[in-house]
Amino acid sequence: MKTQKLVTVLVIALLAVSTMNAQEMKQSKMKKEAAKVEQKDMYACPMKCEGEKKYEKPGNCPKCKMDLKKLEVKTVYTCTMHPEVVSGKKGKCSKCGMKLTEKKMEMKKEHMEKGASHEGHNHN
């Protein structure tokens, strides 16, 4: 009777371990596939006429007619427990030691220079 219980426990443990291994393999595969997804270029109005609206193609803002500016995607790493901890490289949280996770942020590639022309739009 003890042998039968022991075999049953071992079978359940083996199934649990194989299930966890399969889940880890699936997550690893999904991460690799996500990394392969090509990052699309995005564009936005430098005057934010339509708030944070983004466009997939270059052109002119439909509202103020200024050239849309290409947004740059910057990778930063942050702690899930302490979002104020931000780093430009992989590492561990300075507060709790957890692994920092990747977060992509969009930034304007071209910034308006001081004294740049404001032709083609208004500030209504």
C-alpha positions in Angstrom: 0.0 0.0 0.0 2.8 2.4 0.9 4.5 1.6 -2.5 1.4 2.4 -4.4 1.1 5.8 -2.6 4.7 6.5 -3.3 4.4 5.7 -7.0 1.3 7.9 -7.2 3.1 10.8 -5.6 6.1 10.3 -7.9 3.9 10.2 -11.0 2.1 13.4 -9.9 5.4 15.2 -9.2 6.8 14.1 -12.6 3.7 15.4 -14.4 4.0 18.7 -12.5 7.6 19.1 -13.4 7.1 18.3 -17.1 4.2 20.7 -17.3 6.3 23.5 -15.8 9.1 22.7 -18.2 6.7 22.8 -21.2 5.3 26.2 -20.0 8.9 27.6 -19.6 9.8 26.4 -23.1 6.6 28.0 -24.6 7.3 31.3 -22.8 10.9 31.3 -24.1 9.7 30.6 -27.6 7.2 33.4 -27.4 9.9 35.9 -26.2 12.1 34.9 -29.1 9.3 35.4 -31.6 8.4 38.8 -30.0 12.0 39.9 -30.4 11.9 39.0 -34.1 8.9 41.3 -34.7 10.1 44.3 -36.6 9.7 47.6 -34.9 7.7 50.0 -37.1 8.7 53.6 -37.4 6.2 55.9 -35.9 5.7 59.7 -36.6 4.0 62.5 -34.6 3.3 66.1 -34.9 6.0 68.2 -33.2 3.3 70.6 -31.9 1.1 67.8 -30.5 -2.0 69.3 -32.3 -3.8 66.0 -31.8 -2.3 65.1 -28.4 -0.1 62.0 -28.4 -1.6 60.7 -31.7 1.0 58.7 -33.8 1.1 57.8 -37.5 2.7 54.9 -39.2 3.8 56.9 -42.3 5.7 60.2 -42.7 3.8 63.2 -44.0 2.1 66.3 -42.7 0.0 66.8 -39.7 -3.6 66.9 -40.8 -4.4 69.7 -38.4 -1.4 72.2 -38.7 0.2 70.8 -41.8 3.7 70.7 -40.2 6.0 67.8 -41.1 5.5 64.8 -38.9 8.7 63.9 -36.9 10.0 60.4 -36.6 9.9 59.0 -33.1 12.9 57.1 -31.8 12.3 54.0 -29.7 14.6 53.8 -26.7 14.9 50.7 -24.5 15.0 51.3 -20.8 14.8 48.9 -17.9 12.7 49.3 -14.8 11.7 47.4 -11.7 8.1 46.0 -11.6 7.9 46.8 -7.8 9.7 50.2 -8.0 8.8 51.9 -11.3 10.9 55.0 -10.3 14.0 52.8 -10.6 15.0 53.3 -14.3 18.2 52.3 -16.1 19.5 52.3 -19.6 21.0 48.8 -19.2 20.0 45.4 -17.8 20.6 44.8 -14.1 19.0 44.6 -10.8 16.8 47.0 -8.8 18.8 49.1 -6.4 16.0 48.9 -3.8 15.0 45.3 -3.8 17.4 43.4 -6.0 14.8 42.2 -8.5 15.7 41.8 -12.2 14.9 45.0 -14.2 12.4 44.4 -17.0 12.6 45.9 -20.5 10.3 48.8 -21.4 10.3 50.6 -24.7 9.8 54.4 -24.7 9.2 56.6 -27.8 11.1 59.8 -28.0 11.3 62.5 -30.7 14.3 61.9 -32.9 14.5 65.5 -34.1 14.0 68.2 -31.5 13.0 71.7 -32.5 15.9 74.1 -32.2 15.6 77.4 -30.4 14.4 79.9 -32.8 13.1 77.3 -35.3 10.5 78.5 -37.7 6.8 78.2 -36.7 5.4 78.6 -40.2 2.5 76.5 -41.3 0.5 76.3 -38.0 -1.2 78.4 -35.4 -1.6 78.2 -31.6 -5.4 78.6 -31.4 
